[in-house]
């Protein structure tokens, strides 16, 4: 490419320096030279360029699948001083025809037969529980049909978080704002100032990008935005960039923020129902994991959950297990196994990391000698830290 070649850029710089040495009119000459160069580019370009208008050198677009060309271009760009943009065009799924044809389906397909393209799903004899994502997607429609103030917002994750169902059924009330988490939070805040109940669905790890907006645009104003943090905890095949390990810690320190986590699909529905009530006037976080829940029969009548109210699932002796969210199911399974070892822990599903159920905590701390906390997040600042702070 002539615009990245060392010779072209050396001549360009020499002309620029020469114009700067003129005894009269050097600034005018440089300005005219720049406009002339831009005019010539515009003649051969399909559109004007924002970056060049900002005095940032723009190169491209080039074929990102031509590795040799890409290496040569990057090598040339190293020698060009100043800020620059390289526009690289690629095709998602390049080289696999099925993936090129349906980029959404093949974004994260799991195991599949590379010859036939058949996605390999496990086969079960009994009905299986739905994904938490689909429970969210169908429940928000159910709520929105009765509450006209409900809207849905997601930043480029309508399929992953299942807001796509609402976007299909209620296109004027559910919006994909693109890969712009900060904008998703701010527009949710703006709608909340006008009395809307906005469910802002963002992957837990991606909410880190919008932390400033959560604090300044939502929490300080005490706006009742509902943050549905998908992919909370470890996410399996989505990989380490998607692990939602920090949301309890970074949300818990924000004033006016409610933080909840459902143990199962019914609890998710009940928390969503609670969050959209007019009596809920503060920011409300609901965190839940990627993938399947626990209950095939999940579509029950929704009920309000008292904010900050947990539940005691089982009495026991000596040990109390305090769990938050979906990991409570693993705790329940462990308790059943511990019977074989002669241990009989009590089990509390705390539901809320903030505010804590202080009455339930007093009951556990006064009754049992040992306290074990179970959560799917970082230790520092997490649910267990909240219990220690209370103690």
Secondary structure, DSSP 8 states (H G I E B T S, - for coil): -GGG-HHHHHHHHHHHHHHHT-SS-HHHHHHHHHHHHHHHHHHHSSS--HHHHTT-EEEEEEETT-HHHHHHHHHHHHTS-S-EEEEEE--TTTT-HHHHH-TTTTSS--SB-TTT--B-----SS----BHHHHHHHHHHHHHHH-TTEEEEESS-HHHHSTHHHHHH-TTTEEE--S-HHHHHHHHHHHHHTT-EEEEEEEHHHHGGGHHHIIIIIITTT---EEEEETBB--GGG-GGG-B-SHHHHHHTSTT-EEEE-SSHHHHHHHHHHHTSTT--S-EEEE--SSB-S-SS---------TT--EEEE--SSEEEEE-TTHHHHHHHHHHHHGGGT---EEEE--EEES--HHHHHHHHHH-SEEEEE-SS-STTSHHHHHHHH-
